[in-house]
Amino acid sequence: MKRIIILNEDLETQMRMYLALSTRYKVEIAEDEAMLMRMIRRKKPRLIFLDGEYSGYAREGKSITKTVRKIKKKYNELHVIAVLNSHANKETNSDHVLYHPVNEKDVRDAVQSLLELSPLTF
């Protein structure tokens, strides 16, 4: 079963994504960026969701773009979907972008299109 990790502070969005995906994929929740990086290294997911408004970015002087670059540099086959509040910040270097409020169908469609394009098996 393909593994997906979600880093999203908005509980409603997090649960919508989890419910949309958990019947078909192994979905896990990361509490912060450090935990996300450990989970990527240990659990070898195929895809991750990143919250563009994650509060840790502001506290640590980071951004979703920097985090995606860091992930892609080390795990270039890992797919990243950014979840943003507005269309103004489109440049994230992610493989796909979803906007709040997320729709379960859009979540499933984005995941399916990315994972079916990638035959890579970890």
N, C-alpha and C positions, 0 to 999 in steps of 0.2 A: 504494500500500500504506500502511495506517495505521501511524503510528509510536507506539511505547510506550517510555517511559524508566523504568528501575528504579533506585532508590537503596535498597539493602539490603546491610548489612554481613555478614549471615549467608550464607556462600557456598552452603550447601546450599539454602536458601530461594531465593536468587538464581537458582541453576541450575534448580531446579524450575519457577520462573516462566518463565525463558527457554525451557526445553524445551517447556513447555506452550503457549507463544505464538509461537515463532519460525517455525513453518511457515505461519502465517497473517498475521503482523504483522512489521513491521520493529522489532526490539527492541534497545535500546541500554542500556548500563550506565553510570550516573554514579558516580564515586568519592566525591564529597562534595557538600555542598549548593551550594557555589559553582559547581562543574561542572554540577550539575543546573540551576541558574538560567541558565547560559550555553547549555546544550543546549536548554532550553525556548525561549529567545529565538531561537536560530539554526535549530533543527531543526523547530520547531512541531509537537510531538507532539499526539496526540489524548487521551492518557491517561498518567498516571504512577503508579507504585507508590512509596510512602514507608514506610520502616522506622520504626516507632514507637520503636524502641530504638536508633536511630542515635546513636553516641557523640558526634558533633558537637553534639548538642543539649545534653548535659551540660557539655561544654567551653565552649560559647559562651553558656550561659544561655538557650537556646531550647527549644522543644518542637515536636512535630509539629503541634500546633494552631496555633502561631504561623506555622510554615512554610506550612501549608495556607492560612491567611488571607492571607499575603503573595502566594502564587501566585494565589489566587482573585481578589484585588483587581486584579491586573494582567492575568490571563488567565482571565476569568470563565467561558469556555466549555470550559476544560481540565478534564477529569475526573481526580479523585484517588482512589486506593484506598490506604487505610492498612493496614499489616500490623503487628498488635499481638501481644504475648505473652500478654495476659490480657484477660478481658472487663471488668475493673475500669475501664479507661480507654477508655470508648466515645466520649467527646466529643472528636472530632478535626476537625470541620467538613468531613470528607472525604465523597465521594459514596458510598463503600462501605467496609466494614471486613472484613478477613480476619484470622483468628487462626492463630498457629503451633500445630502444624505445618501448613503450607499443603498443600492437596490440589490436584493439577493440574486436576481437573475443576472445583473451586470457582473457581480462577483463571480458567479459560476461560469459565465461566458468568458471572462478575462482569464480565469485560471485554466479552463479547458483549452482555450486557444494557445496559451503559452506552453502548457505541459504537453499538448499533443504535437506541437511543433518540435519538441525536444525529445529525441529518442535516447538521450543520455540516461544511463542507469548508474546510480552510486553504489 
